[in-house]
């Protein structure tokens, strides 16, 4: 039975060189066909073509347009300056104009943890604490200190939304006010193979993956979470990840610095451990703030030092960012650049047979939160300390693992 919708879908697929899906659809039931047709009509094929073309281009950093960025060292502020900044920040938080966003769309795959990353239990003090619980402790402490309940927005993914929600329900939100916790879903983009063809997943639909943490802004807007913030009178929004157990989500010094410097965005950094550490670093490019990924920074620049003998590009981005609500709204309407990642993804061929690839066979596209920085003229950067601000849980073993995070967490709270 060929309907007008089917004809339209076939036309789109032919036009964009996706004939393998037309063949694949011939073996589907009417119900399965209906689902994949609806999905295909919602895909922006022009965007996917552009993204595929971008995979053929090499990223070039033109060194002459890059300069080092100004930062303020928290350890060297002096008591009166720090108190002044803290007072500015405290005024905003205690008047209920501050909200926190946690990016928690990832699974604990690299940790070999079956479930959302936030549900991973870190073995601290013998009894252990979940990553979500550690963040809630941090928020509860700020609430007590400033006499408020900070609204907490959690970005999940399509994959882990229900599991995250039921986990928090089961644990009664670890004592946090349920009415102040808002969950919203991250956006997704199709996966394509190395020739630009869409992949079909086991669920008989086009395979999708989260569009990166840069998608947070658009997802806040499309989900209604941004409108919710505005209704609550929020003026400043902190955005951080779920996996840093030393993350200060209500840092009055950082907030005060942003207010004093009269900027719309602020970020906390730590000094790069060495020139080869695999972290993105802050700089100014063409007069605008930017973070350059370690893979994109030429080796010569990574090793450059300034007159103080410090790395010229040594301020690491640690996913500890602050935005005015106006900045969040502005970014949410702007298209961010996408970065490609080569991945190994099983898929169904046009006969419906599952193919398990032996090598990387597909591109995943992600935008990063710091891709929004160049929209602004300036950023306030507060340099923190690794042992006080950065203990991520990313790898099963070695650096940034549960073992290193546990040590840093227990040492800090001692």
C-alpha positions as CSV (number, residue, x, y, z in Angstrom):
1,X,0.0,0.0,0.0
2,X,1.7,3.1,-1.2
3,X,0.5,6.3,0.5
4,X,1.4,9.9,-0.2
5,X,3.6,9.9,2.9
6,X,5.5,6.9,1.7
7,X,6.1,8.5,-1.7
8,X,7.3,11.7,0.0
9,X,9.7,9.6,2.2
10,X,11.1,7.7,-0.8
11,X,11.6,10.9,-2.7
12,X,13.6,12.4,0.3
13,X,15.7,9.3,0.6
14,X,16.5,9.2,-3.1
15,X,17.4,12.8,-3.2
16,X,19.8,12.4,-0.3
17,X,21.4,9.2,-1.6
18,X,19.9,6.9,1.1
19,X,18.6,4.2,-1.2
20,X,19.6,1.5,1.2
21,X,16.8,2.6,3.6
22,X,14.2,2.3,0.7
23,X,15.3,-1.3,0.2
24,X,15.3,-2.0,4.0
25,X,11.8,-0.6,4.4
26,X,10.4,-3.1,1.9
27,X,10.6,-5.9,4.5
28,X,8.9,-4.0,7.3
29,X,5.3,-4.4,8.6
30,X,3.0,-1.4,8.1
31,X,3.4,-0.4,11.7
32,X,7.2,-0.5,11.6
33,X,7.2,1.4,8.3
34,X,5.0,4.1,9.8
35,X,7.5,4.7,12.7
36,X,10.6,4.9,10.4
37,X,8.7,7.2,8.0
38,X,7.8,9.6,10.7
39,X,11.4,9.6,11.9
40,X,12.8,10.2,8.4
41,X,10.4,13.2,7.9
42,X,11.8,14.7,11.2
43,X,15.5,14.5,10.1
44,X,17.2,17.6,8.7
45,X,18.9,16.0,5.7
46,X,20.6,19.3,4.7
47,X,22.2,19.5,8.1
48,X,23.4,15.8,7.8
49,X,24.9,16.4,4.4
50,X,26.8,19.5,5.7
51,X,28.0,17.4,8.7
52,X,29.2,14.6,6.4
53,X,31.0,17.1,4.1
54,X,32.7,18.6,7.2
55,X,34.3,15.2,8.0
56,X,36.5,15.6,4.9
57,X,38.0,18.8,6.1
58,X,41.0,19.1,8.4
59,X,40.7,21.5,11.3
60,X,43.3,24.2,11.1
61,X,44.3,26.5,13.9
62,X,45.9,29.7,12.6
63,X,48.3,30.6,15.3
64,X,48.5,34.3,14.6
65,X,44.9,34.8,15.6
66,X,45.3,33.2,19.1
67,X,46.4,34.9,22.3
68,X,46.5,33.9,25.9
69,X,43.5,34.8,28.1
70,X,43.3,36.8,31.3
71,X,42.3,34.9,34.5
72,X,42.0,35.6,38.2
73,X,43.7,33.2,40.6
74,X,41.4,32.4,43.5
75,X,44.4,31.7,45.8
76,X,45.8,35.2,45.2
77,X,42.7,37.4,45.5
78,X,43.3,38.7,49.0
79,X,40.7,38.6,51.8
80,X,38.9,41.9,51.1
81,X,38.7,41.3,47.4
82,X,37.4,37.7,47.9
83,X,34.8,39.0,50.5
84,X,33.6,41.6,48.1
85,X,33.1,39.0,45.3
86,X,31.5,36.6,47.7
87,X,29.0,39.2,48.9
88,X,28.1,40.0,45.3
89,X,27.5,36.3,44.5
90,X,25.7,35.6,47.8
91,X,23.2,38.5,47.1
92,X,22.1,36.7,43.9
93,X,21.8,33.2,45.3
94,X,20.0,34.2,48.5
95,X,17.5,36.2,46.6
96,X,16.5,33.1,44.6
97,X,17.9,34.2,41.2
98,X,20.3,31.3,40.8
99,X,19.7,27.9,39.2
100,X,21.9,24.9,38.5
101,X,21.9,22.6,35.5
102,X,23.5,19.1,35.7
103,X,24.4,17.4,32.4
104,X,23.6,13.7,33.1
105,X,22.7,12.2,29.8
106,X,25.6,9.7,29.7
107,X,25.7,6.1,30.7
108,X,28.4,4.6,32.9
109,X,29.8,2.5,30.0
110,X,33.5,3.3,30.5
111,X,33.1,2.5,34.2
112,X,31.4,-0.8,33.3
113,X,28.4,0.5,35.3
114,X,25.1,-0.7,33.9
115,X,23.0,2.5,34.0
116,X,23.0,6.3,34.0
117,X,26.4,7.7,35.1
118,X,24.8,9.6,38.0
119,X,23.7,6.3,39.6
120,X,27.3,5.1,39.9
121,X,28.2,4.6,43.5
122,X,31.6,5.9,44.6
123,X,33.2,3.9,47.4
124,X,33.7,6.8,50.0
125,X,33.7,6.4,53.7
126,X,33.1,2.6,53.5
127,X,29.3,2.9,52.8
128,X,29.6,4.7,49.4
129,X,27.7,7.6,47.8
130,X,26.0,7.9,44.4
131,X,27.2,10.6,42.1
132,X,23.8,12.2,42.2
133,X,23.8,12.1,46.0
134,X,27.2,13.8,46.1
135,X,25.8,16.7,44.0
136,X,22.7,16.9,46.1
137,X,24.9,17.2,49.3
138,X,26.6,20.1,47.6
139,X,23.3,21.8,46.8
140,X,21.8,21.2,50.2
141,X,24.8,22.8,51.9
142,X,24.4,25.9,49.7
143,X,20.6,26.0,50.5
144,X,21.3,25.9,54.2
145,X,24.0,28.6,53.9
146,X,22.0,31.0,51.8
147,X,18.5,30.2,53.1
148,X,17.0,29.2,49.7
149,X,16.2,26.1,47.7
150,X,18.2,26.3,44.5
151,X,16.2,25.0,41.5
152,X,18.0,22.0,40.0
153,X,17.6,21.1,36.3
154,X,18.9,17.7,35.2
155,X,19.5,17.0,31.6
156,X,19.0,13.3,30.8
157,X,19.1,11.5,27.5
158,X,16.3,9.6,25.7
159,X,18.3,6.5,26.7
160,X,18.4,7.1,30.4
161,X,15.5,9.5,31.2
162,X,13.1,7.0,32.8
163,X,15.9,5.1,34.7
164,X,17.2,8.4,36.1
165,X,13.7,9.5,37.1
166,X,12.9,6.2,38.8
167,X,16.3,6.2,40.6
168,X,15.7,9.7,42.1
169,X,12.1,8.7,43.0
170,X,13.3,5.5,44.7
171,X,15.8,7.5,46.8
172,X,13.3,10.3,47.5
173,X,15.6,12.7,45.8
174,X,18.1,12.2,48.7
175,X,16.1,14.6,50.7
176,X,15.9,17.4,48.1
177,X,12.7,19.2,47.4
178,X,11.1,17.3,44.5
179,X,9.3,20.5,43.3
180,X,12.7,22.1,42.8
181,X,14.0,19.3,40.6
182,X,13.2,19.4,36.8
183,X,14.3,16.7,34.4
184,X,14.6,17.5,30.7
185,X,16.0,15.5,27.7
186,X,19.0,16.2,25.5
187,X,18.7,16.5,21.7
188,X,19.9,13.8,19.3
189,X,21.4,13.5,15.8
190,X,21.5,10.5,13.4
191,X,24.7,8.4,13.1
192,X,26.1,8.0,9.6
193,X,28.6,5.6,8.1
194,X,31.9,6.7,6.5
195,X,30.1,7.2,3.2
196,X,27.4,9.4,4.7
197,X,24.7,6.7,4.8
198,X,22.3,6.7,7.8
199,X,22.6,3.6,10.1
200,X,19.6,1.5,11.1
201,X,19.5,0.2,14.7
202,X,18.2,-3.0,16.2
203,X,14.9,-1.2,17.0
204,X,14.4,-0.9,13.2
205,X,14.8,2.9,13.3
206,X,17.5,5.2,12.2
207,X,20.2,5.1,14.9
208,X,20.5,8.3,16.9
209,X,23.0,9.6,19.5
210,X,23.1,12.6,21.9
211,X,24.2,15.8,20.2
212,X,26.9,16.7,22.8
213,X,26.8,18.9,25.8
214,X,26.6,21.9,23.6
215,X,23.0,20.8,22.9
216,X,22.2,21.7,26.5
217,X,21.1,25.3,25.5
218,X,18.7,24.3,22.8
219,X,17.3,21.4,24.9
220,X,16.7,23.9,27.8
221,X,14.6,26.0,25.4
222,X,12.7,23.3,23.5
223,X,11.9,21.3,26.7
224,X,10.3,24.3,28.4
225,X,13.0,24.3,31.2
226,X,14.2,27.8,30.1
227,X,10.7,29.2,30.3
228,X,10.4,27.6,33.8
229,X,13.6,29.4,34.9
230,X,12.2,32.7,33.7
231,X,9.0,32.1,35.6
232,X,11.0,31.6,38.7
233,X,12.9,34.9,38.2
234,X,16.3,33.2,37.6
235,X,19.1,35.5,36.4
236,X,22.2,33.3,36.6
237,X,22.5,29.6,35.5
238,X,25.4,27.3,36.5
239,X,26.0,24.3,34.1
240,X,28.2,21.4,35.1
241,X,28.6,17.7,34.6
242,X,27.4,14.8,36.8
243,X,30.8,13.2,37.2
244,X,33.0,15.7,39.1
245,X,32.7,14.9,42.8
246,X,34.4,18.2,43.8
247,X,32.2,20.4,41.7
248,X,31.1,23.6,43.5
249,X,27.8,24.4,41.9
250,X,27.2,27.5,44.0
251,X,30.6,29.2,44.0
252,X,29.9,32.8,45.2
253,X,33.4,33.9,44.2
254,X,32.9,32.8,40.6
255,X,29.5,34.4,40.5
256,X,30.7,37.6,42.1
257,X,33.6,37.8,39.6
258,X,31.2,37.6,36.7
259,X,29.1,40.3,38.2
260,X,32.0,42.6,38.9
261,X,33.6,42.1,35.5
262,X,30.2,42.8,33.9
263,X,30.3,39.7,31.7
264,X,27.5,37.3,30.7
265,X,29.6,34.1,31.0
266,X,32.2,32.9,33.5
267,X,34.2,29.7,34.0
268,X,36.4,28.0,36.5
269,X,39.8,26.7,35.3
270,X,42.7,24.7,36.8
271,X,46.3,24.7,35.6
272,X,47.1,22.1,33.0
273,X,49.2,19.4,34.7
274,X,51.7,19.3,31.7
275,X,51.7,20.4,28.0
276,X,50.5,16.9,26.9
277,X,47.5,16.6,29.3
278,X,44.4,15.8,27.2
279,X,42.2,18.8,28.2
280,X,40.7,21.7,26.3
281,X,42.4,25.1,27.2
282,X,41.2,28.6,27.2
283,X,42.5,31.3,24.9
284,X,41.3,34.3,22.9
285,X,40.8,33.7,19.2
286,X,40.0,36.6,16.9
287,X,39.3,38.7,20.1
288,X,36.7,36.3,21.5
289,X,37.0,33.7,24.3
290,X,37.5,30.1,23.1
291,X,38.4,26.7,24.3
292,X,40.7,24.7,22.0
293,X,40.5,20.9,22.3
294,X,43.8,19.2,23.0
295,X,43.6,17.3,19.7
296,X,43.4,20.7,17.8
297,X,46.2,22.6,19.6
298,X,49.5,22.5,17.7
299,X,52.3,20.9,19.8
300,X,54.4,24.0,19.6
301,X,51.7,26.2,21.1
302,X,50.9,23.6,23.8
303,X,54.5,23.9,25.1
304,X,54.8,27.7,24.9
305,X,55.4,29.6,28.2
306,X,54.8,33.2,29.2
307,X,57.1,35.6,31.0
308,X,56.1,34.0,34.4
309,X,57.4,30.7,33.1
310,X,53.8,29.3,33.1
311,X,52.2,27.6,30.1
312,X,50.7,30.3,27.9
313,X,47.7,28.1,27.2
314,X,47.5,26.4,30.5
315,X,44.0,27.2,31.8
316,X,42.0,23.9,31.5
317,X,38.3,23.9,31.0
318,X,36.8,21.7,33.7
319,X,33.1,21.9,32.8
320,X,32.3,24.5,35.5
321,X,30.4,27.2,33.7
322,X,28.2,30.1,34.5
323,X,25.8,32.1,32.2
324,X,23.3,34.8,32.6
325,X,19.8,33.7,31.6
326,X,20.0,36.1,28.6
327,X,23.2,34.4,27.5
328,X,21.5,30.9,27.7
329,X,18.6,32.2,25.7
330,X,20.8,33.8,23.0
331,X,22.9,30.6,22.7
332,X,19.8,28.4,22.5
333,X,18.8,30.0,19.2
334,X,22.3,29.9,17.6
335,X,23.6,26.9,15.6
336,X,26.8,25.6,17.3
337,X,29.6,24.0,15.4
338,X,29.8,20.2,15.5
339,X,32.8,18.0,16.1
340,X,33.0,14.5,14.6
341,X,33.9,11.4,16.6
342,X,34.7,8.0,14.9
343,X,32.8,5.2,16.6
344,X,32.2,1.5,16.3
345,X,28.4,1.0,15.9
346,X,26.5,-2.3,15.1
347,X,23.7,-1.8,12.5
348,X,21.2,-3.6,10.3
349,X,22.0,-3.9,6.6
350,X,19.3,-3.4,3.9
351,X,18.2,-7.1,4.4
352,X,17.7,-6.5,8.1
353,X,20.7,-8.6,9.1
354,X,22.8,-7.3,12.0
355,X,26.4,-6.3,11.2
356,X,28.9,-6.1,14.0
357,X,31.8,-4.0,12.8
358,X,35.4,-4.9,13.7
359,X,36.7,-1.3,13.3
360,X,35.3,2.2,13.6
361,X,32.5,2.5,11.0
362,X,30.5,5.6,11.8
363,X,30.5,9.3,12.7
364,X,28.9,10.7,15.8
365,X,28.4,14.5,15.8
366,X,28.6,16.6,19.0
367,X,28.7,20.2,19.8
368,X,30.5,21.2,23.0
369,X,29.3,23.7,25.6
370,X,32.4,25.9,25.1
371,X,31.5,26.2,21.4
372,X,29.2,29.0,22.6
373,X,31.9,31.1,24.2
374,X,32.9,32.9,20.9
375,X,29.4,34.5,20.8
376,X,30.6,36.8,23.5
377,X,33.4,39.4,23.8
378,X,34.6,38.4,27.1
379,X,34.5,35.7,29.8
380,X,35.5,35.9,33.5
381,X,37.9,33.0,34.4
382,X,38.6,32.0,38.0
383,X,41.6,29.7,38.4
384,X,40.8,27.1,41.1
385,X,42.9,24.2,42.4
386,X,42.8,20.6,41.1
387,X,42.6,19.2,44.7
388,X,39.7,21.4,45.6
389,X,37.7,21.6,42.3
390,X,38.3,18.7,40.0
391,X,37.9,15.0,40.7
392,X,36.1,13.5,37.8
393,X,34.9,9.8,37.5
394,X,35.5,8.9,33.9
395,X,37.7,5.8,33.5
396,X,37.4,2.5,35.2
397,X,41.1,2.6,36.2
398,X,44.1,5.0,36.1
399,X,43.6,8.7,35.9
400,X,40.2,10.3,36.5
401,X,38.9,6.9,37.9
402,X,36.8,6.0,41.0
403,X,40.1,5.4,42.9
404,X,41.5,8.9,42.2
405,X,38.1,10.6,42.8
406,X,37.7,8.8,46.1
407,X,41.1,9.9,47.3
408,X,40.6,13.5,46.3
409,X,37.0,13.6,47.7
410,X,37.9,12.1,51.1
411,X,41.0,14.3,51.4
412,X,39.0,17.5,50.7
413,X,36.2,16.7,53.2
414,X,38.6,15.7,55.9
